Amino acid sequence: MKCSARGCLEDAVWALKWRNPSIHPDARVKIWCACDTHRTTLAEFLTMRSFPLEIVPVEALDSDA
Ligand SMILES: [Zn+2]
């Protein structure tokens, strides 16, 4: 899996599980993948908007599904 950050071609190390409470029902979770560098910038983007966010290693994501 590749990093979700725009223009980034790195392999993702982290998965950011988030949702927008105003448009997503509780069960609906969006997944962004992030390399080590973009984990912080993507997480800040979401937390600035007060979206519920959980960060897990991408390997954990696979066993989750
Ligand atoms: Zn990246």
PDB file of the backbone (N, CA, C, O) and the ligand in Angstrom, with CONECT records:
HET     ZN  A 101       1
ATOM      1  N   MET A   1       0.831  -1.199   0.000  1.00  0.00           N
ATOM      2  CA  MET A   1       0.000   0.000   0.000  1.00  0.00           C
ATOM      3  C   MET A   1       0.864   1.246   0.000  1.00  0.00           C
ATOM      4  O   MET A   1       1.893   1.307   0.673  1.00  0.00           O
ATOM      5  N   LYS A   2       0.430   2.244  -0.768  1.00  0.00           N
ATOM      6  CA  LYS A   2       1.185   3.493  -0.852  1.00  0.00           C
ATOM      7  C   LYS A   2       0.615   4.535   0.095  1.00  0.00           C
ATOM      8  O   LYS A   2      -0.545   4.474   0.501  1.00  0.00           O
ATOM      9  N   CYS A   3       1.461   5.485   0.430  1.00  0.00           N
ATOM     10  CA  CYS A   3       1.059   6.606   1.278  1.00  0.00           C
ATOM     11  C   CYS A   3      -0.056   7.409   0.593  1.00  0.00           C
ATOM     12  O   CYS A   3      -0.028   7.618  -0.620  1.00  0.00           O
ATOM     13  N   SER A   4      -1.032   7.853   1.386  1.00  0.00           N
ATOM     14  CA  SER A   4      -2.178   8.601   0.841  1.00  0.00           C
ATOM     15  C   SER A   4      -1.883  10.081   0.621  1.00  0.00           C
ATOM     16  O   SER A   4      -2.683  10.790   0.010  1.00  0.00           O
ATOM     17  N   ALA A   5      -0.751  10.544   1.112  1.00  0.00           N
ATOM     18  CA  ALA A   5      -0.436  11.967   0.964  1.00  0.00           C
ATOM     19  C   ALA A   5      -0.224  12.304  -0.512  1.00  0.00           C
ATOM     20  O   ALA A   5       0.356  11.522  -1.265  1.00  0.00           O
ATOM     21  N   ARG A   6      -0.699  13.467  -0.903  1.00  0.00           N
ATOM     22  CA  ARG A   6      -0.628  13.872  -2.299  1.00  0.00           C
ATOM     23  C   ARG A   6       0.816  13.904  -2.801  1.00  0.00           C
ATOM     24  O   ARG A   6       1.678  14.558  -2.212  1.00  0.00           O
ATOM     25  N   GLY A   7       1.063  13.187  -3.898  1.00  0.00           N
ATOM     26  CA  GLY A   7       2.378  13.228  -4.508  1.00  0.00           C
ATOM     27  C   GLY A   7       3.413  12.338  -3.854  1.00  0.00           C
ATOM     28  O   GLY A   7       4.552  12.274  -4.317  1.00  0.00           O
ATOM     29  N   CYS A   8       3.042  11.650  -2.785  1.00  0.00           N
ATOM     30  CA  CYS A   8       4.006  10.801  -2.084  1.00  0.00           C
ATOM     31  C   CYS A   8       3.950   9.384  -2.646  1.00  0.00           C
ATOM     32  O   CYS A   8       2.872   8.816  -2.822  1.00  0.00           O
ATOM     33  N   LEU A   9       5.126   8.820  -2.927  1.00  0.00           N
ATOM     34  CA  LEU A   9       5.181   7.491  -3.522  1.00  0.00           C
ATOM     35  C   LEU A   9       5.763   6.459  -2.558  1.00  0.00           C
ATOM     36  O   LEU A   9       6.085   5.339  -2.954  1.00  0.00           O
ATOM     37  N   GLU A  10       5.893   6.846  -1.297  1.00  0.00           N
ATOM     38  CA  GLU A  10       6.459   5.945  -0.302  1.00  0.00           C
ATOM     39  C   GLU A  10       5.480   4.822   0.041  1.00  0.00           C
ATOM     40  O   GLU A  10       4.267   4.974  -0.103  1.00  0.00           O
ATOM     41  N   ASP A  11       6.020   3.711   0.490  1.00  0.00           N
ATOM     42  CA  ASP A  11       5.168   2.650   1.020  1.00  0.00           C
ATOM     43  C   ASP A  11       4.591   3.089   2.356  1.00  0.00           C
ATOM     44  O   ASP A  11       5.275   3.708   3.171  1.00  0.00           O
ATOM     45  N   ALA A  12       3.342   2.763   2.564  1.00  0.00           N
ATOM     46  CA  ALA A  12       2.697   3.144   3.811  1.00  0.00           C
ATOM     47  C   ALA A  12       3.164   2.244   4.949  1.00  0.00           C
ATOM     48  O   ALA A  12       3.333   1.036   4.780  1.00  0.00           O
ATOM     49  N   VAL A  13       3.367   2.857   6.105  1.00  0.00           N
ATOM     50  CA  VAL A  13       3.735   2.132   7.314  1.00  0.00           C
ATOM     51  C   VAL A  13       2.586   2.169   8.310  1.00  0.00           C
ATOM     52  O   VAL A  13       2.403   1.260   9.120  1.00  0.00           O
ATOM     53  N   TRP A  14       1.810   3.262   8.223  1.00  0.00           N
ATOM     54  CA  TRP A  14       0.730   3.492   9.173  1.00  0.00           C
ATOM     55  C   TRP A  14      -0.611   3.568   8.470  1.00  0.00           C
ATOM     56  O   TRP A  14      -0.701   3.971   7.311  1.00  0.00           O
ATOM     57  N   ALA A  15      -1.638   3.180   9.180  1.00  0.00           N
ATOM     58  CA  ALA A  15      -3.002   3.357   8.696  1.00  0.00           C
ATOM     59  C   ALA A  15      -3.741   4.279   9.655  1.00  0.00           C
ATOM     60  O   ALA A  15      -3.777   4.046  10.863  1.00  0.00           O
ATOM     61  N   LEU A  16      -4.323   5.319   9.098  1.00  0.00           N
ATOM     62  CA  LEU A  16      -5.110   6.255   9.902  1.00  0.00           C
ATOM     63  C   LEU A  16      -6.586   5.941   9.680  1.00  0.00           C
ATOM     64  O   LEU A  16      -7.120   6.109   8.584  1.00  0.00           O
ATOM     65  N   LYS A  17      -7.223   5.485  10.743  1.00  0.00           N
ATOM     66  CA  LYS A  17      -8.642   5.162  10.661  1.00  0.00           C
ATOM     67  C   LYS A  17      -9.420   6.342  11.237  1.00  0.00           C
ATOM     68  O   LYS A  17      -9.254   6.693  12.405  1.00  0.00           O
ATOM     69  N   TRP A  18     -10.258   6.943  10.420  1.00  0.00           N
ATOM     70  CA  TRP A  18     -10.947   8.156  10.863  1.00  0.00           C
ATOM     71  C   TRP A  18     -12.325   8.202  10.247  1.00  0.00           C
ATOM     72  O   TRP A  18     -12.656   7.446   9.334  1.00  0.00           O
ATOM     73  N   ARG A  19     -13.112   9.111  10.775  1.00  0.00           N
ATOM     74  CA  ARG A  19     -14.399   9.387  10.139  1.00  0.00           C
ATOM     75  C   ARG A  19     -14.829  10.811  10.448  1.00  0.00           C
ATOM     76  O   ARG A  19     -14.388  11.420  11.423  1.00  0.00           O
ATOM     77  N   ASN A  20     -15.686  11.313   9.607  1.00  0.00           N
ATOM     78  CA  ASN A  20     -16.262  12.631   9.813  1.00  0.00           C
ATOM     79  C   ASN A  20     -17.643  12.440  10.425  1.00  0.00           C
ATOM     80  O   ASN A  20     -18.568  12.010   9.736  1.00  0.00           O
ATOM     81  N   PRO A  21     -17.796  12.753  11.705  1.00  0.00           N
ATOM     82  CA  PRO A  21     -19.049  12.460  12.413  1.00  0.00           C
ATOM     83  C   PRO A  21     -20.259  13.138  11.777  1.00  0.00           C
ATOM     84  O   PRO A  21     -21.380  12.652  11.927  1.00  0.00           O
ATOM     85  N   SER A  22     -20.060  14.237  11.078  1.00  0.00           N
ATOM     86  CA  SER A  22     -21.209  14.949  10.509  1.00  0.00           C
ATOM     87  C   SER A  22     -21.718  14.311   9.225  1.00  0.00           C
ATOM     88  O   SER A  22     -22.873  14.523   8.856  1.00  0.00           O
ATOM     89  N   ILE A  23     -20.884  13.531   8.530  1.00  0.00           N
ATOM     90  CA  ILE A  23     -21.366  12.901   7.292  1.00  0.00           C
ATOM     91  C   ILE A  23     -21.287  11.380   7.303  1.00  0.00           C
ATOM     92  O   ILE A  23     -21.945  10.726   6.494  1.00  0.00           O
ATOM     93  N   HIS A  24     -20.500  10.809   8.199  1.00  0.00           N
ATOM     94  CA  HIS A  24     -20.364   9.361   8.237  1.00  0.00           C
ATOM     95  C   HIS A  24     -21.132   8.764   9.415  1.00  0.00           C
ATOM     96  O   HIS A  24     -21.024   9.253  10.540  1.00  0.00           O
ATOM     97  N   PRO A  25     -21.909   7.705   9.157  1.00  0.00           N
ATOM     98  CA  PRO A  25     -22.514   6.985  10.284  1.00  0.00           C
ATOM     99  C   PRO A  25     -21.425   6.332  11.127  1.00  0.00           C
ATOM    100  O   PRO A  25     -20.293   6.176  10.668  1.00  0.00           O
ATOM    101  N   ASP A  26     -21.760   5.951  12.353  1.00  0.00           N
ATOM    102  CA  ASP A  26     -20.777   5.442  13.303  1.00  0.00           C
ATOM    103  C   ASP A  26     -19.925   4.295  12.776  1.00  0.00           C
ATOM    104  O   ASP A  26     -18.730   4.213  13.060  1.00  0.00           O
ATOM    105  N   ALA A  27     -20.548   3.417  12.011  1.00  0.00           N
ATOM    106  CA  ALA A  27     -19.840   2.211  11.574  1.00  0.00           C
ATOM    107  C   ALA A  27     -18.891   2.477  10.415  1.00  0.00           C
ATOM    108  O   ALA A  27     -18.027   1.656  10.106  1.00  0.00           O
ATOM    109  N   ARG A  28     -19.058   3.622   9.779  1.00  0.00           N
ATOM    110  CA  ARG A  28     -18.284   3.929   8.584  1.00  0.00           C
ATOM    111  C   ARG A  28     -16.922   4.493   8.967  1.00  0.00           C
ATOM    112  O   ARG A  28     -16.841   5.539   9.610  1.00  0.00           O
ATOM    113  N   VAL A  29     -15.858   3.807   8.577  1.00  0.00           N
ATOM    114  CA  VAL A  29     -14.515   4.281   8.900  1.00  0.00           C
ATOM    115  C   VAL A  29     -13.728   4.457   7.622  1.00  0.00           C
ATOM    116  O   VAL A  29     -13.683   3.558   6.782  1.00  0.00           O
ATOM    117  N   LYS A  30     -13.110   5.611   7.473  1.00  0.00           N
ATOM    118  CA  LYS A  30     -12.256   5.877   6.328  1.00  0.00           C
ATOM    119  C   LYS A  30     -10.821   5.509   6.693  1.00  0.00           C
ATOM    120  O   LYS A  30     -10.392   5.685   7.834  1.00  0.00           O
ATOM    121  N   ILE A  31     -10.092   5.001   5.715  1.00  0.00           N
ATOM    122  CA  ILE A  31      -8.703   4.614   5.947  1.00  0.00           C
ATOM    123  C   ILE A  31      -7.781   5.440   5.073  1.00  0.00           C
ATOM    124  O   ILE A  31      -7.951   5.498   3.855  1.00  0.00           O
ATOM    125  N   TRP A  32      -6.811   6.075   5.697  1.00  0.00           N
ATOM    126  CA  TRP A  32      -5.716   6.693   4.960  1.00  0.00           C
ATOM    127  C   TRP A  32      -4.460   5.935   5.317  1.00  0.00           C
ATOM    128  O   TRP A  32      -4.259   5.553   6.470  1.00  0.00           O
ATOM    129  N   CYS A  33      -3.621   5.719   4.333  1.00  0.00           N
ATOM    130  CA  CYS A  33      -2.342   5.079   4.601  1.00  0.00           C
ATOM    131  C   CYS A  33      -1.259   6.145   4.586  1.00  0.00           C
ATOM    132  O   CYS A  33      -1.323   7.090   3.800  1.00  0.00           O
ATOM    133  N   ALA A  34      -0.275   5.997   5.445  1.00  0.00           N
ATOM    134  CA  ALA A  34       0.749   7.020   5.547  1.00  0.00           C
ATOM    135  C   ALA A  34       2.133   6.414   5.736  1.00  0.00           C
ATOM    136  O   ALA A  34       2.301   5.414   6.434  1.00  0.00           O
ATOM    137  N   CYS A  35       3.121   7.039   5.100  1.00  0.00           N
ATOM    138  CA  CYS A  35       4.507   6.702   5.378  1.00  0.00           C
ATOM    139  C   CYS A  35       4.882   7.364   6.710  1.00  0.00           C
ATOM    140  O   CYS A  35       4.093   8.109   7.291  1.00  0.00           O
ATOM    141  N   ASP A  36       6.084   7.079   7.172  1.00  0.00           N
ATOM    142  CA  ASP A  36       6.515   7.649   8.452  1.00  0.00           C
ATOM    143  C   ASP A  36       6.462   9.170   8.445  1.00  0.00           C
ATOM    144  O   ASP A  36       6.082   9.790   9.438  1.00  0.00           O
ATOM    145  N   THR A  37       6.850   9.772   7.310  1.00  0.00           N
ATOM    146  CA  THR A  37       6.896  11.226   7.211  1.00  0.00           C
ATOM    147  C   THR A  37       5.504  11.843   7.289  1.00  0.00           C
ATOM    148  O   THR A  37       5.298  12.845   7.973  1.00  0.00           O
ATOM    149  N   HIS A  38       4.555  11.241   6.588  1.00  0.00           N
ATOM    150  CA  HIS A  38       3.236  11.859   6.476  1.00  0.00           C
ATOM    151  C   HIS A  38       2.263  11.427   7.564  1.00  0.00           C
ATOM    152  O   HIS A  38       1.150  11.945   7.651  1.00  0.00           O
ATOM    153  N   ARG A  39       2.676  10.497   8.373  1.00  0.00           N
ATOM    154  CA  ARG A  39       1.804  10.113   9.486  1.00  0.00           C
ATOM    155  C   ARG A  39       1.404  11.354  10.291  1.00  0.00           C
ATOM    156  O   ARG A  39       0.241  11.523  10.656  1.00  0.00           O
ATOM    157  N   THR A  40       2.385  12.212  10.560  1.00  0.00           N
ATOM    158  CA  THR A  40       2.136  13.397  11.373  1.00  0.00           C
ATOM    159  C   THR A  40       1.267  14.413  10.651  1.00  0.00           C
ATOM    160  O   THR A  40       0.307  14.929  11.223  1.00  0.00           O
ATOM    161  N   THR A  41       1.597  14.706   9.392  1.00  0.00           N
ATOM    162  CA  THR A  41       0.846  15.749   8.680  1.00  0.00           C
ATOM    163  C   THR A  41      -0.595  15.313   8.433  1.00  0.00           C
ATOM    164  O   THR A  41      -1.517  16.119   8.562  1.00  0.00           O
ATOM    165  N   LEU A  42      -0.795  14.057   8.082  1.00  0.00           N
ATOM    166  CA  LEU A  42      -2.164  13.577   7.862  1.00  0.00           C
ATOM    167  C   LEU A  42      -2.945  13.535   9.177  1.00  0.00           C
ATOM    168  O   LEU A  42      -4.128  13.875   9.207  1.00  0.00           O
ATOM    169  N   ALA A  43      -2.298  13.125  10.244  1.00  0.00           N
ATOM    170  CA  ALA A  43      -2.976  13.071  11.543  1.00  0.00           C
ATOM    171  C   ALA A  43      -3.353  14.470  12.010  1.00  0.00           C
ATOM    172  O   ALA A  43      -4.428  14.667  12.577  1.00  0.00           O
ATOM    173  N   GLU A  44      -2.469  15.447  11.774  1.00  0.00           N
ATOM    174  CA  GLU A  44      -2.772  16.822  12.173  1.00  0.00           C
ATOM    175  C   GLU A  44      -3.959  17.374  11.400  1.00  0.00           C
ATOM    176  O   GLU A  44      -4.799  18.081  11.957  1.00  0.00           O
ATOM    177  N   PHE A  45      -4.023  17.050  10.121  1.00  0.00           N
ATOM    178  CA  PHE A  45      -5.145  17.486   9.283  1.00  0.00           C
ATOM    179  C   PHE A  45      -6.463  17.017   9.885  1.00  0.00           C
ATOM    180  O   PHE A  45      -7.439  17.766   9.914  1.00  0.00           O
ATOM    181  N   LEU A  46      -6.490  15.777  10.364  1.00  0.00           N
ATOM    182  CA  LEU A  46      -7.726  15.201  10.894  1.00  0.00           C
ATOM    183  C   LEU A  46      -8.027  15.701  12.304  1.00  0.00           C
ATOM    184  O   LEU A  46      -9.175  16.020  12.614  1.00  0.00           O
ATOM    185  N   THR A  47      -7.021  15.770  13.147  1.00  0.00           N
ATOM    186  CA  THR A  47      -7.271  16.193  14.524  1.00  0.00           C
ATOM    187  C   THR A  47      -7.631  17.684  14.587  1.00  0.00           C
ATOM    188  O   THR A  47      -8.354  18.113  15.486  1.00  0.00           O
ATOM    189  N   MET A  48      -7.124  18.466  13.631  1.00  0.00           N
ATOM    190  CA  MET A  48      -7.500  19.879  13.577  1.00  0.00           C
ATOM    191  C   MET A  48      -8.994  20.038  13.347  1.00  0.00           C
ATOM    192  O   MET A  48      -9.605  21.013  13.783  1.00  0.00           O
ATOM    193  N   ARG A  49      -9.574  19.059  12.651  1.00  0.00           N
ATOM    194  CA  ARG A  49     -11.007  19.088  12.371  1.00  0.00           C
ATOM    195  C   ARG A  49     -11.805  18.319  13.420  1.00  0.00           C
ATOM    196  O   ARG A  49     -13.017  18.142  13.294  1.00  0.00           O
ATOM    197  N   SER A  50     -11.096  17.862  14.466  1.00  0.00           N
ATOM    198  CA  SER A  50     -11.748  17.139  15.564  1.00  0.00           C
ATOM    199  C   SER A  50     -12.424  15.860  15.094  1.00  0.00           C
ATOM    200  O   SER A  50     -13.439  15.448  15.655  1.00  0.00           O
ATOM    201  N   PHE A  51     -11.860  15.230  14.060  1.00  0.00           N
ATOM    202  CA  PHE A  51     -12.397  13.948  13.615  1.00  0.00           C
ATOM    203  C   PHE A  51     -11.834  12.843  14.512  1.00  0.00           C
ATOM    204  O   PHE A  51     -10.657  12.884  14.873  1.00  0.00           O
ATOM    205  N   PRO A  52     -12.656  11.860  14.874  1.00  0.00           N
ATOM    206  CA  PRO A  52     -12.138  10.714  15.630  1.00  0.00           C
ATOM    207  C   PRO A  52     -11.067  10.012  14.790  1.00  0.00           C
ATOM    208  O   PRO A  52     -11.266   9.748  13.605  1.00  0.00           O
ATOM    209  N   LEU A  53      -9.939   9.717  15.422  1.00  0.00           N
ATOM    210  CA  LEU A  53      -8.804   9.176  14.672  1.00  0.00           C
ATOM    211  C   LEU A  53      -8.113   8.094  15.476  1.00  0.00           C
ATOM    212  O   LEU A  53      -7.876   8.241  16.675  1.00  0.00           O
ATOM    213  N   GLU A  54      -7.793   6.996  14.788  1.00  0.00           N
ATOM    214  CA  GLU A  54      -7.009   5.934  15.401  1.00  0.00           C
ATOM    215  C   GLU A  54      -5.892   5.583  14.439  1.00  0.00           C
ATOM    216  O   GLU A  54      -6.137   5.372  13.251  1.00  0.00           O
ATOM    217  N   ILE A  55      -4.667   5.518  14.941  1.00  0.00           N
ATOM    218  CA  ILE A  55      -3.531   5.200  14.088  1.00  0.00           C
ATOM    219  C   ILE A  55      -3.003   3.823  14.447  1.00  0.00           C
ATOM    220  O   ILE A  55      -2.669   3.551  15.600  1.00  0.00           O
ATOM    221  N   VAL A  56      -2.932   2.961  13.446  1.00  0.00           N
ATOM    222  CA  VAL A  56      -2.444   1.603  13.677  1.00  0.00           C
ATOM    223  C   VAL A  56      -1.408   1.264  12.602  1.00  0.00           C
ATOM    224  O   VAL A  56      -1.427   1.859  11.525  1.00  0.00           O
ATOM    225  N   PRO A  57      -0.511   0.324  12.876  1.00  0.00           N
ATOM    226  CA  PRO A  57       0.410  -0.127  11.828  1.00  0.00           C
ATOM    227  C   PRO A  57      -0.375  -0.786  10.698  1.00  0.00           C
ATOM    228  O   PRO A  57      -1.401  -1.417  10.951  1.00  0.00           O
ATOM    229  N   VAL A  58       0.088  -0.652   9.459  1.00  0.00           N
ATOM    230  CA  VAL A  58      -0.655  -1.236   8.327  1.00  0.00           C
ATOM    231  C   VAL A  58      -0.839  -2.747   8.473  1.00  0.00           C
ATOM    232  O   VAL A  58      -1.850  -3.294   8.032  1.00  0.00           O
ATOM    233  N   GLU A  59       0.130  -3.420   9.088  1.00  0.00           N
ATOM    234  CA  GLU A  59      -0.016  -4.870   9.277  1.00  0.00           C
ATOM    235  C   GLU A  59      -1.235  -5.180  10.144  1.00  0.00           C
ATOM    236  O   GLU A  59      -1.942  -6.159   9.907  1.00  0.00           O
ATOM    237  N   ALA A  60      -1.468  -4.349  11.137  1.00  0.00           N
ATOM    238  CA  ALA A  60      -2.606  -4.548  12.023  1.00  0.00           C
ATOM    239  C   ALA A  60      -3.909  -4.375  11.269  1.00  0.00           C
ATOM    240  O   ALA A  60      -4.920  -4.993  11.603  1.00  0.00           O
ATOM    241  N   LEU A  61      -3.879  -3.534  10.256  1.00  0.00           N
ATOM    242  CA  LEU A  61      -5.072  -3.258   9.466  1.00  0.00           C
ATOM    243  C   LEU A  61      -5.523  -4.505   8.720  1.00  0.00           C
ATOM    244  O   LEU A  61      -6.716  -4.802   8.671  1.00  0.00           O
ATOM    245  N   ASP A  62      -4.574  -5.238   8.138  1.00  0.00           N
ATOM    246  CA  ASP A  62      -4.900  -6.424   7.357  1.00  0.00           C
ATOM    247  C   ASP A  62      -5.615  -7.484   8.191  1.00  0.00           C
ATOM    248  O   ASP A  62      -6.593  -8.085   7.746  1.00  0.00           O
ATOM    249  N   SER A  63      -5.116  -7.706   9.401  1.00  0.00           N
ATOM    250  CA  SER A  63      -5.728  -8.710  10.259  1.00  0.00           C
ATOM    251  C   SER A  63      -7.080  -8.245  10.775  1.00  0.00           C
ATOM    252  O   SER A  63      -7.913  -9.035  11.219  1.00  0.00           O
ATOM    253  N   ASP A  64      -7.265  -6.934  10.698  1.00  0.00           N
ATOM    254  CA  ASP A  64      -8.501  -6.313  11.186  1.00  0.00           C
ATOM    255  C   ASP A  64      -9.677  -6.564  10.228  1.00  0.00           C
ATOM    256  O   ASP A  64     -10.825  -6.681  10.657  1.00  0.00           O
ATOM    257  N   ALA A  65      -9.378  -6.643   8.951  1.00  0.00           N
ATOM    258  CA  ALA A  65     -10.419  -6.644   7.925  1.00  0.00           C
ATOM    259  C   ALA A  65     -11.108  -7.988   7.734  1.00  0.00           C
ATOM    260  O   ALA A  65     -12.002  -8.110   6.896  1.00  0.00           O
TER     261      ALA A  65
HETATM  262 ZN    ZN A 101       4.084   9.885   2.502  1.00  0.00          ZN2+
END
